[in-house]
């Protein structure tokens, strides 16, 4: 594809985990569709995983570039090292991985020099908000730096105003414990929360949470210096947060067009999954419409074997058909046997357990009526876009706040009593799990279904030509073209 040296050239750099790569890849596609040249950057290790999940041999095309070509988009793939051996177990030793990611600045700087030598100069670095060191590199080279926030804008405001929590001793990382019942009603753009609804990095005082919170503090200090702050949400969903200072320009929900507005039927998702996807369509096709509960806890979290056994029995006892994504490493990389003895035989007529799947295809299937989710933001946006009510089962990070928004603010699902904090001392037991499923499939569940259908319509309107998110992307690109970058 011939390139005009005057074209805009964006380097898009997500944090190297699945939940950050996915939306930023979708944004890269949005930019490329507006005529921007895009270099999509990840680590050698993640790129190896993506390639392995999508191709049969190393000689085949890069899956990211291959899918981009199908859509006629100018997206190139680039990689740098995260400083760890390719065979390092990043899942089991995630904290070591995070610390290594914080030392990738030299690799990024060298890549930018190389890109500027070999093609159109990089016009801007669009980096994940939680890669704060990328700001220093971009600033050093005189390149505009855009902060990209992959979680809801409510979370952006919570972290941005973390000093308020600390001043009032509501940050548990500062050593103040409570039972989770203190009300927080003073954060701009954020509905009233209990301390139990705050992100785990603020609530928990262990060394790793403190490390992550320090990274977040630095990230949000530097976000004040960003030329733009972009967010994967849409105005109607988070109307209270639209007028935050600094403003977050909403450009979401960032999902493939074929699952949202059908403007581009070939846009079914650029190949960035790090897991090989099981095709469950034949199993789903055999089930009645609105009869299946889908269960998935994302690509990153770990659960105890005891909790997984309770989930298994709760699903069985509900009597409902279910499709359960159970990652091989969900307990740990060394534990693969995490289900009750004989469970798979007992449920073979009721359920299907798979290691990974195409979640959008599952949620869009007419047989699927509900979603038990960890409340990761991508999963929630997908569920909203496809009008599937949820049952919240948060484990860590932003998931507690997301769950609160889902159940209490938007009223598009339910959460377990106690907030569904699966990482706490008490298990979410099988009785509560089966009861929540029955509630979702009962007459009572029709109200949350109606609510999520309303948000689906708003999501589609936002990304449609002339919609709020579409206009924001146009505004962003025009700002880059004029180099008069303004928020």
Buried (B, 14 or more C-beta within 10 A) or exposed (E): EEEEEEBBBBBBBBBBBBBBBBBBBBBBBBBBBBEBBBBBBBBBBBBBBBBBBBBEEEEEEBBBBBBBBEBEBBBBBBBBBBBBEEEBBBBEBBEEBBBBBBEBBEBBBEBBEEBBEEBBBBBBBBBBBBBBBBBBBBBEBEBBBBBBBBBBBBBBBBBBBBEBBBEEEBBBBBEBEEEBEBEBEEBBBBBEBBBBBBBBBBBBBEEEBBBBBEBBBBBBEBBEEBBBBBBBBBBBBBEBBBEBEBBBBBBBBBBBBBBBBEEBEEBBBBBBBBBEBBEBBEBBEEBEEEBBBBBBBBBBBBBBBEBBBBBBBBBBBBEBBBBBBBBBBBBBEEEEEBBBEEBEEBBEEEBBBBBBBBBBBBBBBEBBBBBBBBBBBBBBBBBBBBBBBBBBBBBBBBBBBBBBBBBBBBBBBBBBEEBBBBBEEEBBBBEBBBBBBBBBBEEEBEEBBEBBBBBBEBBBBBBBEEBBBBBBBEBBBEBBBEEEBEE
